[in-house]
Amino acid sequence: MSTTVLAAGNHFIRPGLFTEAVRTAAGDIPLDVREIRFDWPHTPFGPVAEVIEASGTEDGMIEALQGVEICVTEHGPLTERILANCPDLKLFCTSRGGPVNANLDAATRYGVPVCHAPGRNATATAEHTLTLLLAAARGVGDTHTDLRRGVWRGDYYDYDNCGIEIDGATVGLIGFGAIGSRVATVLAAMGARVLVHDPYVRPEALAGIAEQVPLDELLTRSRIVSLHARVTEETTGMIGRAQLAAMPRGSVLVNCARGALLDYDAVCDALDAGQLAGAGFDVFPEEPLPAGHRLLTAPGVVLTPHIAGGSQQVAHKAARIVAEEVGRHLRGEPLVHCANPEALHAG
């Protein structure tokens, strides 16, 4: 008797990648794998019923999950209504760093464990952060745009316009998780003095790499600040006008975490006034960024469309992490990355 699995992929993690990874993890256990594909990233994700950052529809998922015991997906939604109409579902695996597309409370009530893929894109996001950090520190965004328009801006060699080096600079990282710690390691190797503000970091994790300081001290001492915190009630809007004003004049700000951490109107004002000399952003207050937004014309800004976590390696790694959970489920082994372990004992 085979186990029915739904591989609900998209244009990043293709359904076939999920299928291949699940079959490898299952070994000799027979599977019946069905595949569907959502249109992300060509169509942005968004709220689906009560969950956020999801793709597809409740009706589409309900239809696809009929008779399915295990679902592996990246953005497919898991809502109260889906759970109520898919009684065969026994395991839901989302290849996101966090299970933001699943209603965990409802899944627990229905006895459906939800697994996710923490750290799946840590390396890619850390590398992209460093890309934006270096580009913003050396004025790459504006000079690139000028050259594409046929304008040779030799005045960027003027003392007041040229950028800063990482070697010897003080760089502040807000958050020291899987991404922030990787960024810190590279910056330290480049000769930066790295400061960290993260109330949850273990002191031994910083040894030889960075110094833990209060947020106010980090802001006043750092010429470059990069955000790596999760969005919570405490961190939402944590960098606003007062915090930007506390940074040294001519500083650089980078955000590859989440747009909600930052007051972007205050950032644009700081860029226009020269308080910030540059900035690099991969995340925004609205996504896609609407036409006419101030960030599109602010000086010294390097922008990318929320692609920091996207690499071919991430697609394979994310599929493998959730597929390994499927293998554990099939063999009756403990799940490693289960967001609601109490679901295992529900019902």
Residue, then its C-alpha position, 0 to 999 in steps of 0.5 A: m500500500s503506497t502513501t499519497v504525497l502532494a508535491a505543491g511546488n512553484h517556479f523556484i522549488r519546482p514540483g519535481l525537486f520535491t518529488e525527487a527529494v521525497r523519493t530519496a528520503a523515503g527509500d524503499i517505501p512506496l509512494d504515490v506522488r502527485e504534483i501541482r505548481f503555483d505561479w509564485p514568484h511570477t504572482p506575488f504571495g499574500p494572505v489566504a484566509e487567515v494565513i500570510e505569505a501564501s500562494g494559491t487558493e483554499d479551494g485549489m488546495i482542498e481539491a489537490l489534497q483529497g486522499v493525500e496523507i502528506c503535503v510538501t510545499e513552499h507557499g501552499p496555504l494550510t487554513e482551518r477550512i482546508l484542514a476541515n475538508c482534507p481528513d486524510l492529511k497527516l503531515f504538512c511540510t512547508s519549505r519556508g524558514g518559518p511556517v507562516n503559510a500554516n494555521l498552527d493552532a488549527a493544525t494542532r487541533y486536527g492533529v496535523p504536525v507542521c514541519h518547516a525548513p529553518g536555515r534553508n536560505a541562511t547562506a544565500t541571504a548572508e551573501h546577498t546582504l554582503t553584496l548590498l552592504l558593499a555596494a551601498a558603502r561604495g556608491v555602486g547603485d548611483t554610479h551604475t545608474d549614471l553610467r547606464r545613462g552615459v554619465w561619467r561621474g568622476d566626482y565620486y572620487d571626491y573625498d566627500n563622495c567616495g565610499i568607506e572600506i570594511d577593513g577597520a570600519t565598525v559594523g553593527l548587526i541587529g540580530f545574530g541568528a543563522i544569517g547574522s552570524r554568517v555575515a559577522t564571520v565574513l565581516a570580521a575576516m575582512g577586518a571589521r569591528v563587529l557589534v551585535h545587538d541580540p538579546y537571545v544570543r549566547p555569549e560564547a557564540l560571539a567569541g572572537i567574532a563580535e561584541q554584544v552591546p545595547l541597541d543605542e550603543l550599536l547605533t552610535r558606534s556603527r558606520i554600517v548597520s545591517l538588520h537581521a531580526r525577526v518581526t515581532e511586536e518588539t521589533t516592528g518599526m524598531i529603526g525609525r527617525a530617532q535611531l537613524a539620527a543616532m547613527p554617525r552622519g554618512s552611515v550606511l543601512v542594510n535590510c535583507a530581513r523584513g520591511a516591517l523592521l524599518d520606517y522607510d519614510a524616515v530612511c528617505d528623509a535621512l538619505d536626502a539630508g545626508q545623514l545616511a550616505g547609502a542604503g541597501f534594501d531587499v525588503f520593503p514596506e509594500e511588495p512589490l514596491p509601488a511606482g512612485h515610491r520615494l525609495l526609487t529616487a532616493p540617493g545612494v540606494v541599492l535595491t533588489p526585489h526580495i531575492a536575497g534568499g533565492s539560489q539554486q542551492v536553496a531550492h535543493k536544500a529546502a526540498r531536502i530538509v522537508a523531504e527528510e521530515v517525510g522520511r522520518h514520518l514514514r519510518g515512525e521516527p521523531l520529527v526534527h523541525c516540527a513547529n507544533p509537536e503537540a499535534l502529535h498527541a492531539g485527538 
